[in-house]
Amino acid sequence: MAKDSPNVPKVRADFNGLFGELLCLSHNDTCVDESGAVIQLREGMVVTAYDEDANEHGVRDDLIATGTVESSPDWLQCNGSKWALRINKDGVRNESDLPSAT
C-alpha cells in the first residue's frame, strides 16, 4: 500500500457527511488524526480524510479522500458543520485501491 505524504495529515471523518465532492470534516476548529493527535484546521490546508471500513471478507479497508480544507458553505453550517473537505480529482476510494509503494 502506498504511504501518505508525511506532510499531509490523515484525519478521521464520517463519510456519511459526504455531499458530492464536499465532505463535512468538523463541527469544531479541530480534527483528530490517525494517531489520536488533535489537528488545528485552517482554510487551504491539504488533508487526507479516512473512515474505517471493511471489505467483503471483513478485512479493514478504510475509505479515504484527499483534498483542501475550506469553511463549510451556509447550507452545511446550518447542520453544525464548520469545516469541510473539497475532495480532489481522485475522489473517494478504498485504501486498497491506492497504488502499491515500490
N, C-alpha and C positions, 0 to 999 in steps of 0.2 A: 504494500500500500504506500502511496506517496505521502510524504510528510508535509504538513502545512508549513508555510514560511514561518520562521521564528518571530518575525516582525508583525505577523497578523494574529491577533488574539482569537482564540476559539471559545465562543461564549454559548452558554445554554440558552435555548429559545423554545417556545411552544409553537410548533408548526401548525397548530390549529388556528393560529393568528396570521395565516398566510392569505394575502389578498392579491392574486396575480404576482407581480414582481415586487410586492411590498410585504415585508414580514414584521409584525409587531415584535420589538425586542424587549421593551421595558416600560413599566409604569413609573419608574424612578429615573435617577440620573446614573444608575449603575446597573451592571450585569455581573453574573458570576461566570468565571471561566472554567475550563475543564478540570483545573486543579483545585477549584473552590475559592480562588482569589477573587476579590471584588475589583471590577474594571470600571473606571470612570468613562462614561460615554461622552462623545463630542461630535459635533457636525463634521462630516468629511472623513471620519475615521473609517478605515477598512477593517472589517472583521469577518470571520467565518462563524456562522451560527450552526449549532447542531441540536438535534433532538434524538434521544435514544429510540432506536427502532430495532427490529429483528427481521431476519429473512424467513422464508417459509419453513426452514428447519429449526427455527428458534435461536439461531446464532445472531449475536449482536451485529447490526449493520446500520449505523446511525444515518439519519437524514442530515444533509449538510447543504449550506448555501453560503456563498461569499458575496460581499457587496459593500456598499458605502452607507454609513450611518447618517440619518437625517432626522430632523424634527418630524414627528408624526403629523400628517395632514389633519385639518379640523375634523373631518368625518371620523377619524380614528381616535382623536383626542377625546371625543365625547364618550368613548368607551374606556377612558383612562390611560390610553397609550401616550407615552411621552416621546419615545424614540423608536424609529423603525429602520429596517434594513432595506435599501434599494438593491435588489439582487442583480448580480452581473449576468452577462450573456450565457454563462454556464448553467444557470438555473438551479433548481433543487435536484439533488442527486443522492443516491445512497453512497456511503463511503466506499463500498466495494466497487463502485463504478469509476473511481479515480484511477488514473494511470499508475501502474506499479513503479516504484522507485527503482532506478537502475544503479 
